[in-house]
Amino acid sequence: MYKASLIINRHIFLYLSGISFVCWLLPFLVRIFFIEIPDINVEQKEKQTLNTMTEIIHLLDENDKNGAFVEIFKNNLTGCILNIVGGVMLGVGTLFSLLFNGFFSADIFVSSYKAGVSISSILKVTLPHSFELIGFWLSGAIGFYIAWNIIQFMRGKDSFSIRFYKQIGIGSLIVFLIILSAAYIEAYISTSIITK
């Protein structure tokens, strides 16, 4: 019985991982191919407060790779935490986080391309640390898995077990390590490619 339950949980988690990937990919593709956002003029850009991206660029311009690493890590980890915690809201928070991040990831690609950066240059800079997306999708799957277990609990079919908490803990640790590694590569390796 335990082995059958474990196999079912693996299948559910793989299924939820696929859903997480699709929820991120669809808005990514829609933004790349179908949505044109008008450029904001320079005066409006100057009035805006520094967002995470400009802060990271500022740190890299000052050759502060440690600061850039911390900012990149905090930014990516925040998205993953939102994905996981969104599961408590029956997956609605996870869904919105995945959709939002898919759309704005594509927006960065489109903005870079419009600024004159070639597709090959964009890929050369982003591919070394793109495995961070696996951490992001995995955190989305964890959020959906939490939501699925809450729904099962509300239906009286299942209760939260030590194994459930163990799976969430191990999955979260894996996400943390992926995001940490990707942030390091992005700050120290991908940025070196830009400056060459």
N, C-alpha and C positions, 0 to 999 in steps of 0.2 A: 504494500500500500504506500509506504514512504517513498519507494523508488518511483512508482507511477506518479505520485504527486510532484516529485522533483522534476521528472521529465515534462509534466504538464506546465510547471512553472517556467522551465527553460523555454518551452515553445511560446508561452505567453510573453515572456520577456523579449524573445527574438521578434515576435510579432509587433510588440510595442516599440522596439528599436526601429523597425521598418516604418511604423507610423510616425515616429519622431523625425526620421530622415525625410519622409515625404512632406511633413508639415513645415520643415525648414526649406526644402528644395522648391516647392511650388511657388512661394512668394519670391524666392531667388530668381527663378526663371521668368516669372511675370515681370519683375523689375528689369531684368536684363533685356527682354525682348519686346515688352508691350507698353511700359509706362515711361513717359518722358516727363521729367520734372524740370521746370524752367530754372535757369541759373539765377542765383541770388546776386544782386550787384555788390560791388566791393564795399560800398559805404555800409550796407546792411551787415555784411560779414564782419566789419570792424566793430560794429556796435554789439555783436553777440559776445556772450561770455565764452571763456575758453572751455571747450568740451574736452573729453578724454583724448580724442585723436590729436587735436592741436597741442594738448599738453605733452603727449608722447613725442610729437614732432619737435616741440620746443626743447625737451630734454635731450633728444638725439642731436639736435643742432648744437647744443652745449657739450656734446660728447659725454653725457651723463647716462651711460648704459645701465647702471644700477638703478637709477631712478626710473628709466624707461621700462626696465624689467618689472619693477614693482607696479607701475601703472598698468602695464599690459596684463600682468597676472591678476591684479585686482579687478580690472574690467572684465576679463574673461571668466574669472571665478564668480563674479556677481551674476553674470548671465546663467551660469550653471546652477548656482544656488537658487535663482528664481525659477529655473526649470524644475528642480527637485521640490522646492517648497510649494510650487504651483499645483503639485499633486494633491495637497491637502484641500484645495478648492475644487476637488473632483476633476482635476486636469485642465481646468479652464485657464488658470495662470500659466501652466506649462505650454498649452496651445498658443496663447498670445505671445509668450516669450519666443517660442520657435518661429512663429510667423513674422514677428517684428525683426528678429535677428537675421532671418533669411533675407528679408527685404532689404535691410540696411547693409548687410554684407555685400549684396549685389550692387547697392548704391555706391559703395566705396570703389568697386571695380569700374562701374560706369563713369564715375567722377574722375577716376585716374585716367581712364581711356580718353575722356573728353579733354583732359588737361594735356594730352599729347603723349602719354606713356603708352608704348606699344603693348599689345597683348602678351607677347613673349616676355617682355620685361616685367609685366604684372605677375605673370606665372612664375618667373624666375625668383621673384622676391617672396611670393606668398607660398609656393609649394613646400619649401623646407619646413615650415611650421604649420602647414595646413592640417596636420593630424589633430590639431586642437579641435577641429570640427567633430572628430570621433568622440572626444570628451563632451562636447556640447550635445551631440545627439544621444549619447549614453545617459547624460543627466536628464534629457527629455524623456528617455525611456524609463528612468527611475521615477520621475514625476508621474508618468502615466501608470506605472506599476503601483505606486502608492494609491492613486485614484482608483485603480481597478480593485485593489484590496479593500479600500474603504467601501466601495459599492458592494463587493461581496459580503462584507461585514454587515452593511445595512440590510441586505437581502437575507441575512441570517444563515448564509452558506458557509462562511468561513470566519475565523477570528484571527487576530494578530498573534503570531507565534514568534518564538525566539529566532527561528529560521528566517522569518520575514525581516526582522530587524538586522539580522546578520547580513542578509543579502543587500539591504539598503546601505549598511555600513561599508561593506566590501566594495559595492558599486561606487559609493561616494568617494572612497579612498582612491579607487582607480581613476575616477574623474579628476580628483585633486592632482594626482601624479601626472596625468596626461596634460592638464592645463599648466602645471608648473614647468614641465619639460618644454612644452610648446612656447611658453612665455620666454624661457631662457633662450631657446633657439631663435625666436623672433627678435629679441633684444640684442643678442650677441652675434648671431650668424646672418640672419636675413638682412639686418641693417648694414652689415659689412659688404654684402652684395651690392647694395644701393650706392655705397661710397666708392666702389671700385670703378 
